[in-house]
Amino acid sequence: MIVDLLWALGMGLTGAVVFGAIGLVSGTDETATLGPLTLIVVLAGVPPVGVFTFFIAAAVSKHMTHAIPTTLLGIPGDTMAVPLMEDADGMRRLGAPHVALRKALAGALLSAVIAVPVAVGIATALAPLSETVEAVAPWLFAAAAIFVGYFSPGRWASIVGIIPFTLAIAALHGFTEQHLGDSLSISFFLGIAIGPLLADLVRATSRTGRAGMERSGVREFHLAPDLSDGRGPFPNPFRVLTRQQIGYTAGSAVVTSSTFVFSPVATTVIVGEAVGARLKHPYQRLSSLMAVKNGTTESTYLAETIIPLVAFGLPLSPVAAGPAAALFNAPPVYSVDSGQNLHSMLSSWQFLFFGLLGVLVAAVVVYPVAMKYARVASAWVITRVSHEALIAAFAGLIVVVSWYEGGALGLFTSLTVGLLGGLCNRAFGMNAGVQFMCFYTATMFVPILLAA
């Protein structure tokens, strides 16, 4: 137990520090950052408790610090921060970006603490259905692809694109299996994760595509002044939020921690609309929505990871099939087909304990730093961190991991899937969640149809 605890603390600290820093860099999507790095942790042989704590601490930390560029710079920290933009802009116009940031951070911490036990409880209640779910899993993935596609940005275009994209994945999967003697999965995951980035890079080499990407000048950012009140080393979230905001944030966290099939971004928007309709005063509404919405980004993300993992061991949610995919399927360490993954390696009590430990590590390491040094960190990122260098680092990581799995064929598989998926994402709004569901449909559902 002591060894497990040390692994969990060490990996939780690593995840909190790394993704607390990554969250400061705008545009760092979770699928392209958290997914590959979690996969590296799994393949490195880290024990299950370390892997799970790493992921929880990393996710919670990133959804704290993504509020810094969103509130202070006016640019979304990542995809999950997009629903916060309108309210953050409103708070900046009122001259209170520092209040917006404090509300967002406090809401995130409160929701994360609530989400873990609620999600584990819901998962435990659903666990008796696991055998039934496993029996119909191929059909569930096909249905989930349509369901997730409907709530994606492309909606009907995404649904129409499911069939050709699934068939393309099935054909490429069969081709690689025939030539390698074993099936690839990591290379497909990585290809989908880097799809939008790869599509943009290829578009930049095209005269037609480049014309739509040109900029007239250097983008300017206006960083809000530092108005921190400097209250103690650990600002109490119950003092940062009003009693009403605590109620709305906690209630939203309980509700959104009980579901796992909806898009996290869509859920955040829906919850924001529901809460915002009850608040009339502009300042009260904007500041409350910063807490509620950022809290919802935490609760939905954690629930969509924990519930499918604990209850079924199958990636039956957009988050589970995307950034958290390595917790379910990372051959040869974890496999959905054999049922050998975190679902079978950890008990419900371990998921609860180490999940809360991940939240605690993020709270101790990232929360107070983000509260007190947000402006300094933002200024450093703007002036010192090269987006191109960060992109190159992740591109190199993709090359190494895909080559590790399948050699040159694995690398070209990642590039092929990435380009195809990236074009579908950019042109049709078919996001990574839909594409991951298509992968499981191609490998589990299509063979059943062909054998019928």
Secondary structure, 3 states (H helix, E strand, C coil): CHHHHHHHHHHHHHHHHHHHHHCCCCCCCHHHHHHHHHHHHHHCCCCHHHHHHHHHHHHHHHHHHCHHHHHHHCCCCCHHHHHHHHHHHHHHHCCCHHHHHHHHHHHHHHHHHHHHHHHHHHHHHHHHHHHHHHHCHHHHHHHHHHHHHHCCCCCHHHHHHHHHHHHHHHHHHHHHHHHHCCCCCHHHHHHHHCHHHHHHHHHHCCHHHHHCCCCCCCCCCCCCCCCCCCCCCCCCHHHHCCHHHHHHHHHHHHHHCCCCCCCHHHHHHHHHHHHHCCCCCHHHHHHHHHHHHHHHHHHHHHHHHHHHHHHCCCCCCHHHHCCCHHHCCECCCEECCCCECHHHHCCHHHHHHHHHHHHHHHHHHCHHHHHHHHHHHHHHHHHHCCHHHHHHHHHHHHHHHHHHHHHHHHHHHHHHHHHHHHHHHHHHCCCHHHHHHHHHHHHHHHHHHHHC
